[in-house]
Amino acid sequence: MPRWHRAYLVACAFVTAYALGYAAADYLRLPRLTYHQHARLLRWEAPGGASIPSGYLGLWLWALAAGLAAAALAWAAGRLRRAPLSPRALALGAAWSLTAAALAGAYHAWHNWP
């Protein structure tokens, strides 16, 4: 497989997993790193409660972990394959990435709707 095919595959896997990981961490209400502005504290906790902490950093970390794991798997899979990817496979990688980003964006936009 040409080097740019592997890099493209890794980038598509990272973007797809990052977007899905970001939305899944919120949907599954996974514990995350939160920042309490008034107390100036960072805590690892489940979302919810009386105060309104900022959980963006925790969501970002979950998404980054998912993206890096998927990128590592795609890199390893790309190393095992010798033949170049077909144009259709390259287009599917882009389609998955764009679809995952659109779904994650739609999920978060829906939760901000009144």
N, C-alpha and C positions, 0 to 999 in steps of 0.2 A: 504494500500500500504506500503510495507517495506520502511524504511527510506532511504536506498541506492537508491531505485527506484526514490524517490522524488528528491534526490540530483542529480541523473543522469539526470532526466528530466529538472531540473533547469539549470544544466550546459549546456545541449544541447540547451535549449532555449536561454541562454545568448550568447553562441558562434554564433548561427545562427543569432540572432538579431544584435549582434555586427558587424559581417561581412557585413550583408545587410545594416545596418545603416551607416557604414563607406563608402560603395560604393554609397549609395543613397544620402548622404549629398553632395558628389562631383558631382554626376550626376544631381541632382536637383539644384545645385549651391546655396545651402542654406547659409544664412549669418553665419559667424563663427568667432571665436576668431582668429586673425592673429597677427603675430609678425613681425614688420618692423625692420630689422636688423640695417639698417643705422641710423634710428631715435631712435632706442631702445624703441619702443612703442608697447603696446598691444592694439588692436582695435577690436571692433565687427563690421564686415563689410562683404559685399558680395564679392565673389572672382572676380578677374579681376582688371583692372586699369593699370596705367603706371608703377608702381613699382612692384617688385616681392617679395611680403611678404610670410612668411612661414605660411601656413594655417594648418599644421599638427596638432597642438594643438586643433584647432577648430573641425577638422574631428574626432579626438580622443574623444572629449567631446560629439559630436553628437552620435558616436557609443556607448560610455559608457552609455549615457542616454537610447538609444534603448535597449541595452543589459540588463540594470537593470530593465527596465519596463517589458520586456519579461520574465525575471527571476522571478519577483514578481508575474506576472500572472500565470506562470507555478507552482510556489510554492503554490499559492492559489488553483489552479485547482488540484494539487496533494493532497492537504489537504482534498478536497471534495471527492476524490475517495478512496474507501476502498480496492478494489480488487487490487492485484499486476498486474503490466503490463506484457503483453505477451512478449516472446522473439522477436517476430516480431516488436512490438511497440518499444522496446529498440533498435533494429537494425535500425528502421526508424529514431529515434532520432539522432543516429550517422550519418546516411546517410544525413539527412537535414543539420547537422552541417558541415560535410565535403563538401557537395555541395555548401553551402553558402560561405564557406571560399574559395573554388576554384573559384567560380564566381566572388567574390570580388577581388581576386588576378588577375584573368584574365582581369577584367575590368581595373584595374590600370596598368597592364602590357601592355595592348593594347594602353593606352593613353601615355605610354612612348616610344612606337614604333615610329621610324622615319617616 
